[in-house]
Amino acid sequence: MNDNRPRFKILLVDDDRELCAMLQEFLAGEQLDVSPCHSGEDGLRVLATGQFDLLILDIMLPGMNGLEVLKQLRKTDAVPVIMLTARGEDVDRIIGLEFGADDYLAKPFNPRELAARIKAIMRRLQATEAKPQTLRLGGIELDARTRRVNVDRQPLALTGTEFEILRCLLEIPGQVVSKERLSERVLGRRLLPYDRSIDTHISNLRGKLESAGNRTDSIQNQRGVGYVLIPGG
C-alpha cells in the first residue's frame, strides 16, 4: 500500500561521506528524505532554498565549522537543528544549544536514536490538536498556527525549541512545569541525569524576552522542581 503522507525533508551536513550514505539509506526506511552535503558553506547555500524541514549538522567540519554555520543560520532561519558532537565534548554541546540548536547527539550514535530525535521534532511541529492556538500574558502573545511570538506587538524570533518551551509555560502561567515534563514535551525524550539542555534553552529564551523589553513577566527557576512563568503585576 502506498503511503501518500508528505515526507519530512532533511539536510545532513557532515564531511564523513560513508556516514552520510549510511544515514541516508537508514532514514529512507523511516520515511525520511535525506539530502547530504559535506561543507558548512554548501549547507548554508542549500538551506537558503527553503526546501528543508530539519538540519542535521556536524560540528567538526572543514572550513566553516558547525558552530559557525549555526550562528550564521540563526540570523535568518529558525529551521530545527540537531547537532552531532564528539563524545565528551560538553563545551561544544552547550555552545551549540546557546547558538540555537534544538537537540544534539554525541558520536558514535545509534541511527535509531537519531530517527527517534527527528520524529520527536516532527511530532512537535505537527502538533496542532485541541490546544489553545493563541496564548497571551502581559505583553507576550503566541500564535500556535503561525508559530509567531510578539512582545509588546513587536515580533520576537525564537527557535522551535524556545517556542515550544514558551508555549508550555504560557499554557499554565504561575504554575511550575517540571524539567522532566519540558524535556518530554519539547525534546521528545526523557530527562537524563546531568542533562542541561532545557536549562540552556530556558536561559536563551529568558534573554530574548528581556532583550525585547519584557520586564513584567519573568521565567523563574524553582530549584529542583522546574520552571514557572510569573505573570507581572
C-alpha positions as a Markdown table, in Angstrom:
| # | Residue | x | y | z |
|---|---|---|---|---|
| 1 | Met | 0.0 | 0.0 | 0.0 |
| 2 | Asn | 1.4 | 3.4 | -0.9 |
| 3 | Asp | 1.9 | 6.0 | 1.8 |
| 4 | Asn | 0.8 | 9.4 | 0.5 |
| 5 | Arg | 1.8 | 11.3 | 3.5 |
| 6 | Pro | 4.3 | 14.1 | 2.8 |
| 7 | Arg | 7.8 | 13.0 | 3.6 |
| 8 | Phe | 10.0 | 15.0 | 6.0 |
| 9 | Lys | 12.9 | 16.6 | 4.2 |
| 10 | Ile | 16.2 | 16.7 | 6.0 |
| 11 | Leu | 19.6 | 18.2 | 5.1 |
| 12 | Leu | 22.6 | 16.4 | 6.5 |
| 13 | Val | 25.8 | 18.4 | 6.7 |
| 14 | Asp | 28.8 | 16.1 | 7.5 |
| 15 | Asp | 32.1 | 15.6 | 5.8 |
| 16 | Asp | 32.1 | 11.8 | 6.6 |
| 17 | Arg | 30.7 | 10.6 | 3.2 |
| 18 | Glu | 30.4 | 7.0 | 4.4 |
| 19 | Leu | 28.3 | 8.0 | 7.4 |
| 20 | Cys | 26.1 | 10.2 | 5.2 |
| 21 | Ala | 25.5 | 7.3 | 2.8 |
| 22 | Met | 24.6 | 5.0 | 5.7 |
| 23 | Leu | 22.2 | 7.5 | 7.4 |
| 24 | Gln | 20.6 | 8.4 | 4.0 |
| 25 | Glu | 19.8 | 4.7 | 3.4 |
| 26 | Phe | 18.7 | 4.0 | 7.0 |
| 27 | Leu | 16.5 | 7.1 | 7.3 |
| 28 | Ala | 14.9 | 6.4 | 3.9 |
| 29 | Gly | 13.5 | 3.3 | 5.6 |
| 30 | Glu | 11.9 | 5.6 | 8.2 |
| 31 | Gln | 10.1 | 7.6 | 5.5 |
| 32 | Leu | 12.6 | 10.5 | 5.8 |
| 33 | Asp | 14.1 | 12.1 | 2.7 |
| 34 | Val | 17.8 | 13.0 | 3.5 |
| 35 | Ser | 20.0 | 15.1 | 1.2 |
| 36 | Pro | 23.7 | 15.2 | 2.2 |
| 37 | Cys | 26.3 | 17.9 | 1.7 |
| 38 | His | 29.8 | 18.0 | 3.0 |
| 39 | Ser | 30.8 | 21.5 | 4.0 |
| 40 | Gly | 29.3 | 24.3 | 6.1 |
| 41 | Glu | 29.3 | 26.7 | 3.2 |
| 42 | Asp | 27.4 | 24.3 | 0.9 |
| 43 | Gly | 25.0 | 23.6 | 3.8 |
| 44 | Leu | 24.1 | 27.3 | 4.2 |
| 45 | Arg | 23.7 | 27.7 | 0.4 |
| 46 | Val | 21.3 | 24.7 | 0.1 |
| 47 | Leu | 19.3 | 25.7 | 3.2 |
| 48 | Ala | 18.7 | 29.1 | 1.7 |
| 49 | Thr | 16.4 | 27.4 | -0.9 |
| 50 | Gly | 13.9 | 26.8 | 2.0 |
| 51 | Gln | 13.2 | 23.2 | 0.9 |
| 52 | Phe | 14.1 | 21.5 | 4.2 |
| 53 | Asp | 12.2 | 20.8 | 7.4 |
| 54 | Leu | 15.2 | 19.9 | 9.6 |
| 55 | Leu | 19.0 | 20.2 | 9.6 |
| 56 | Ile | 21.4 | 17.6 | 11.0 |
| 57 | Leu | 24.7 | 19.4 | 11.5 |
| 58 | Asp | 28.1 | 18.0 | 12.4 |
| 59 | Ile | 30.3 | 20.4 | 14.5 |
| 60 | Met | 33.6 | 19.1 | 13.1 |
| 61 | Leu | 33.5 | 20.4 | 9.5 |
| 62 | Pro | 36.4 | 21.6 | 7.3 |
| 63 | Gly | 36.5 | 25.3 | 6.7 |
| 64 | Met | 33.4 | 26.8 | 8.4 |
| 65 | Asn | 32.7 | 24.5 | 11.3 |
| 66 | Gly | 29.2 | 23.5 | 12.5 |
| 67 | Leu | 29.0 | 26.2 | 15.3 |
| 68 | Glu | 29.8 | 28.9 | 12.8 |
| 69 | Val | 27.2 | 27.6 | 10.4 |
| 70 | Leu | 24.6 | 27.5 | 13.2 |
| 71 | Lys | 25.4 | 31.0 | 14.3 |
| 72 | Gln | 25.1 | 32.3 | 10.8 |
| 73 | Leu | 21.9 | 30.3 | 10.2 |
| 74 | Arg | 20.1 | 31.7 | 13.2 |
| 75 | Lys | 20.4 | 35.2 | 12.0 |
| 76 | Thr | 17.7 | 34.5 | 9.4 |
| 77 | Asp | 16.3 | 30.9 | 9.9 |
| 78 | Ala | 14.5 | 29.0 | 12.7 |
| 79 | Val | 14.7 | 25.6 | 11.0 |
| 80 | Pro | 15.1 | 22.9 | 13.7 |
| 81 | Val | 18.7 | 21.7 | 14.1 |
| 82 | Ile | 20.2 | 18.6 | 15.6 |
| 83 | Met | 23.9 | 18.9 | 16.3 |
| 84 | Leu | 26.3 | 16.0 | 16.0 |
| 85 | Thr | 29.2 | 16.3 | 18.6 |
| 86 | Ala | 32.2 | 14.4 | 19.6 |
| 87 | Arg | 31.6 | 12.2 | 22.6 |
| 88 | Gly | 32.6 | 14.0 | 25.8 |
| 89 | Glu | 32.8 | 17.5 | 24.2 |
| 90 | Asp | 30.4 | 19.1 | 26.7 |
| 91 | Val | 31.5 | 22.6 | 25.8 |
| 92 | Asp | 30.5 | 22.1 | 22.1 |
| 93 | Arg | 27.1 | 20.9 | 23.2 |
| 94 | Ile | 26.5 | 23.8 | 25.5 |
| 95 | Ile | 27.7 | 26.3 | 22.9 |
| 96 | Gly | 25.5 | 24.6 | 20.2 |
| 97 | Leu | 22.4 | 25.0 | 22.4 |
| 98 | Glu | 23.3 | 28.6 | 23.2 |
| 99 | Phe | 23.6 | 29.3 | 19.5 |
| 100 | Gly | 20.1 | 27.9 | 18.9 |
| 101 | Ala | 20.4 | 24.1 | 18.3 |
| 102 | Asp | 17.3 | 22.2 | 19.2 |
| 103 | Asp | 19.0 | 19.0 | 20.3 |
| 104 | Tyr | 22.3 | 17.1 | 20.0 |
| 105 | Leu | 23.7 | 13.6 | 19.7 |
| 106 | Ala | 27.2 | 12.5 | 20.5 |
| 107 | Lys | 29.1 | 10.4 | 18.0 |
| 108 | Pro | 29.1 | 7.5 | 17.7 |
| 109 | Phe | 25.4 | 7.0 | 17.9 |
| 110 | Asn | 22.7 | 4.5 | 17.1 |
| 111 | Pro | 20.9 | 5.6 | 13.9 |
| 112 | Arg | 17.6 | 4.5 | 15.6 |
| 113 | Glu | 18.3 | 7.2 | 18.3 |
| 114 | Leu | 18.7 | 9.8 | 15.6 |
| 115 | Ala | 15.5 | 8.7 | 13.9 |
| 116 | Ala | 13.7 | 9.0 | 17.3 |
| 117 | Arg | 15.0 | 12.5 | 17.8 |
| 118 | Ile | 13.9 | 13.6 | 14.3 |
| 119 | Lys | 10.4 | 12.1 | 14.8 |
| 120 | Ala | 10.1 | 13.8 | 18.2 |
| 121 | Ile | 10.7 | 17.2 | 16.4 |
| 122 | Met | 8.3 | 16.2 | 13.6 |
| 123 | Arg | 5.5 | 15.4 | 16.2 |
| 124 | Arg | 6.2 | 18.8 | 17.8 |
| 125 | Leu | 5.9 | 20.7 | 14.6 |
| 126 | Gln | 2.7 | 18.8 | 13.6 |
| 127 | Ala | 1.0 | 19.1 | 17.0 |
| 128 | Thr | -1.9 | 21.4 | 16.4 |
| 129 | Glu | -4.5 | 19.3 | 18.2 |
| 130 | Ala | -7.1 | 20.6 | 20.6 |
| 131 | Lys | -5.0 | 23.2 | 22.4 |
| 132 | Pro | -5.4 | 27.0 | 22.6 |
| 133 | Gln | -4.0 | 28.4 | 19.4 |
| 134 | Thr | -3.4 | 31.9 | 20.8 |
| 135 | Leu | -1.9 | 32.5 | 24.2 |
| 136 | Arg | -1.4 | 35.8 | 25.9 |
| 137 | Leu | 0.2 | 37.0 | 29.0 |
| 138 | Gly | 1.1 | 40.7 | 29.7 |
| 139 | Gly | 2.9 | 41.9 | 26.6 |
| 140 | Ile | 3.6 | 38.4 | 25.3 |
| 141 | Glu | 1.4 | 36.9 | 22.5 |
| 142 | Leu | 2.0 | 33.5 | 21.0 |
| 143 | Asp | 0.2 | 32.3 | 17.9 |
| 144 | Ala | 0.5 | 28.5 | 17.5 |
| 145 | Arg | -0.9 | 28.4 | 14.0 |
| 146 | Thr | 1.6 | 30.8 | 12.5 |
| 147 | Arg | 4.3 | 29.9 | 15.1 |
| 148 | Arg | 4.9 | 33.6 | 15.8 |
| 149 | Val | 5.6 | 35.4 | 19.0 |
| 150 | Asn | 5.1 | 39.1 | 19.7 |
| 151 | Val | 6.4 | 41.1 | 22.7 |
| 152 | Asp | 4.6 | 44.4 | 23.1 |
| 153 | Arg | 3.4 | 43.9 | 19.5 |
| 154 | Gln | 6.9 | 43.5 | 18.1 |
| 155 | Pro | 7.9 | 40.2 | 16.5 |
| 156 | Leu | 10.3 | 38.0 | 18.5 |
| 157 | Ala | 12.5 | 35.4 | 16.7 |
| 158 | Leu | 12.6 | 32.1 | 18.5 |
| 159 | Thr | 14.0 | 28.7 | 17.7 |
| 160 | Gly | 11.4 | 25.9 | 17.5 |
| 161 | Thr | 12.5 | 24.6 | 20.9 |
| 162 | Glu | 12.3 | 28.0 | 22.5 |
| 163 | Phe | 8.8 | 28.5 | 21.0 |
| 164 | Glu | 7.6 | 25.2 | 22.5 |
| 165 | Ile | 9.0 | 25.9 | 25.9 |
| 166 | Leu | 7.3 | 29.3 | 26.0 |
| 167 | Arg | 4.1 | 27.7 | 24.8 |
| 168 | Cys | 4.3 | 25.2 | 27.7 |
| 169 | Leu | 4.8 | 27.9 | 30.2 |
| 170 | Leu | 2.1 | 30.1 | 28.8 |
| 171 | Glu | -0.5 | 27.3 | 29.0 |
| 172 | Ile | -0.3 | 27.4 | 32.8 |
| 173 | Pro | 1.2 | 30.7 | 33.8 |
| 174 | Gly | 2.0 | 30.9 | 37.5 |
| 175 | Gln | 2.4 | 27.1 | 37.8 |
| 176 | Val | 5.6 | 25.2 | 37.8 |
| 177 | Val | 6.4 | 22.9 | 34.8 |
| 178 | Ser | 8.9 | 20.2 | 35.7 |
| 179 | Lys | 12.1 | 19.8 | 33.7 |
| 180 | Glu | 11.0 | 16.2 | 33.1 |
| 181 | Arg | 7.8 | 17.4 | 31.5 |
| 182 | Leu | 9.5 | 20.1 | 29.4 |
| 183 | Ser | 12.0 | 17.5 | 28.1 |
| 184 | Glu | 9.3 | 15.0 | 27.2 |
| 185 | Arg | 7.1 | 17.6 | 25.6 |
| 186 | Val | 9.6 | 19.8 | 23.9 |
| 187 | Leu | 12.6 | 17.5 | 23.1 |
| 188 | Gly | 10.5 | 14.3 | 22.9 |
| 189 | Arg | 12.7 | 12.3 | 25.3 |
| 190 | Arg | 13.0 | 11.7 | 29.0 |
| 191 | Leu | 15.3 | 13.9 | 31.0 |
| 192 | Leu | 18.7 | 12.3 | 31.5 |
| 193 | Pro | 21.0 | 12.8 | 34.5 |
| 194 | Tyr | 23.2 | 15.9 | 34.2 |
| 195 | Asp | 21.4 | 17.0 | 31.0 |
| 196 | Arg | 21.4 | 20.8 | 30.9 |
| 197 | Ser | 19.6 | 21.1 | 27.6 |
| 198 | Ile | 16.4 | 22.5 | 29.0 |
| 199 | Asp | 18.3 | 24.9 | 31.3 |
| 200 | Thr | 20.2 | 26.3 | 28.4 |
| 201 | His | 17.1 | 26.7 | 26.2 |
| 202 | Ile | 15.4 | 28.5 | 29.1 |
| 203 | Ser | 18.4 | 30.8 | 29.6 |
| 204 | Asn | 18.3 | 31.7 | 25.9 |
| 205 | Leu | 14.5 | 32.3 | 25.9 |
| 206 | Arg | 14.7 | 34.4 | 29.0 |
| 207 | Gly | 17.5 | 36.6 | 27.5 |
| 208 | Lys | 15.5 | 37.1 | 24.3 |
| 209 | Leu | 12.3 | 38.1 | 26.2 |
| 210 | Glu | 14.3 | 40.6 | 28.3 |
| 211 | Ser | 16.1 | 42.0 | 25.2 |
| 212 | Ala | 12.7 | 42.6 | 23.6 |
| 213 | Gly | 11.8 | 44.8 | 26.5 |
| 214 | Asn | 9.7 | 42.3 | 28.5 |
| 215 | Arg | 10.3 | 43.3 | 32.1 |
| 216 | Thr | 6.9 | 42.5 | 33.5 |
| 217 | Asp | 6.6 | 38.7 | 33.2 |
| 218 | Ser | 9.6 | 36.5 | 34.1 |
| 219 | Ile | 10.6 | 32.9 | 33.9 |
| 220 | Gln | 11.8 | 31.7 | 37.3 |
| 221 | Asn | 13.7 | 28.6 | 38.3 |
| 222 | Gln | 12.1 | 26.6 | 41.2 |
| 223 | Arg | 15.3 | 24.8 | 42.2 |
| 224 | Gly | 15.0 | 21.0 | 42.0 |
| 225 | Val | 11.4 | 21.3 | 40.5 |
| 226 | Gly | 11.2 | 23.1 | 37.3 |
| 227 | Tyr | 10.3 | 26.5 | 35.7 |
| 228 | Val | 7.4 | 28.8 | 36.1 |
| 229 | Leu | 6.3 | 31.9 | 34.1 |
| 230 | Ile | 5.3 | 34.5 | 36.7 |
| 231 | Pro | 2.7 | 37.0 | 35.4 |
| 232 | Gly | 3.7 | 40.6 | 36.2 |
| 233 | Gly | 1.6 | 42.8 | 38.4 |
